[in-house]
């Protein structure tokens, strides 16, 4: 497997990045979490579908709009934990104690999108998924 990193600084870079992925016949893609990507989620999902490119997204909203898979921290849980994080900072916590990782990761699979890509979701991930969209 060869990884290729493509940068998108703005919405105009998204089409260029997808064009590059298509030209090198990328086998899959993952989109990162960011305001620009969230705002362009419908377009990103549409481009992946048009190019028949399986994609992994960071948030449920991507899967809700037709994305294949989302895996990541639950935003509501992360926001709740932010309050305790602020409390630690205000209590002059040591820098090392401020390093945390999400403890509640969610897996969402859109079976309808998988079928449109000609993919069959294996039983094991489907059984472990927090949500399966038919």
C-alpha positions in Angstrom: 0.0 0.0 0.0 1.2 3.5 -0.9 -0.1 6.5 1.0 -0.5 9.8 -0.8 -1.2 13.0 1.1 -3.2 15.7 -0.7 -3.6 19.1 0.8 -6.8 21.2 0.5 -6.4 24.7 1.9 -9.8 25.8 0.6 -12.9 24.5 -1.1 -11.3 25.2 -4.6 -8.6 22.6 -3.8 -11.1 19.8 -3.2 -11.8 19.2 -6.9 -8.1 19.3 -7.7 -7.4 16.7 -4.9 -10.1 14.4 -6.1 -8.8 14.7 -9.7 -5.3 13.7 -8.5 -6.8 10.7 -6.6 -8.6 9.6 -9.7 -5.6 10.0 -12.0 -3.4 7.8 -9.7 -6.3 5.3 -9.2 -6.5 5.7 -5.5 -8.1 2.7 -3.7 -9.6 4.6 -0.9 -9.5 8.0 1.0 -9.9 9.4 4.4 -11.0 13.0 5.1 -9.7 14.8 8.2 -11.8 16.7 10.7 -11.9 20.4 10.1 -14.4 23.2 9.6 -13.8 23.4 5.9 -14.3 19.6 5.4 -17.4 19.7 7.6 -18.8 22.6 5.5 -18.1 20.7 2.3 -19.2 17.3 3.5 -22.0 16.9 0.9 -19.6 17.8 -1.9 -16.9 15.5 -0.5 -19.3 12.6 -0.2 -20.7 13.2 -3.8 -17.1 13.3 -5.2 -16.2 10.1 -3.5 -19.4 8.5 -4.9 -18.9 9.8 -8.4 -15.3 8.5 -8.4 -16.4 5.2 -6.8 -13.8 5.8 -4.1 -14.5 4.2 -0.7 -14.0 6.8 2.0 -13.6 7.0 5.8 -14.8 10.1 7.5 -14.3 11.5 11.0 -18.0 12.3 11.9 -21.5 10.8 11.7 -22.8 13.7 9.6 -20.7 12.5 6.6 -22.3 9.0 6.8 -25.7 10.6 7.2 -25.2 12.4 3.9 -24.2 9.2 2.1 -20.6 8.6 3.2 -19.4 5.0 3.5 -17.8 4.8 7.0 -17.2 7.2 9.9 -14.9 6.3 12.8 -13.9 8.7 15.6 -14.7 10.4 18.8 -18.2 11.4 19.6 -18.3 15.2 19.3 -20.9 15.5 22.2 -18.7 13.4 24.5 -15.6 15.5 23.5 -17.4 18.8 24.3 -18.5 17.4 27.7 -15.0 16.4 28.5 -13.8 19.9 27.5 -15.2 21.3 30.7 -13.0 19.1 32.8 -10.1 19.9 30.6 -10.6 23.6 31.2 -10.8 22.9 35.0 -7.5 21.1 34.9 -5.9 24.1 33.1 -7.3 26.6 35.5 -6.0 24.4 38.4 -2.5 24.7 36.9 -2.2 21.1 35.8 1.1 19.9 34.5 1.4 19.8 30.8 1.9 16.0 30.7 -1.5 15.4 32.5 -3.3 17.3 29.8 -2.7 14.8 27.1 -5.8 12.8 26.5 -7.4 10.6 23.8 -11.1 10.0 23.2 -12.3 7.0 25.2 -15.6 6.7 23.3 -15.0 5.9 19.6 -17.9 5.3 17.3 -18.1 3.2 14.1 -20.8 4.0 11.6 -21.3 2.1 8.4 -23.6 3.1 5.5 -24.6 -0.3 3.9 -26.5 1.5 1.1 -23.3 3.3 0.1 -21.3 0.1 0.3 -23.7 -1.6 -2.1 -23.5 1.4 -4.5 -19.7 1.0 -4.5 -20.1 -2.7 -5.2 -18.8 -3.6 -1.8 -20.2 -6.0 0.8 -19.7 -5.1 4.4 -18.2 -8.0 6.3 -20.2 -9.4 9.2 -17.6 -8.6 11.9 -17.5 -4.8 11.4 -21.3 -4.7 11.0 -21.7 -6.5 14.3 -19.3 -4.1 16.1 -20.7 -0.9 14.5 -22.5 1.6 16.7 -24.9 2.4 13.9 -25.6 0.7 10.6 -27.4 2.8 8.0 -29.4 0.6 5.6 
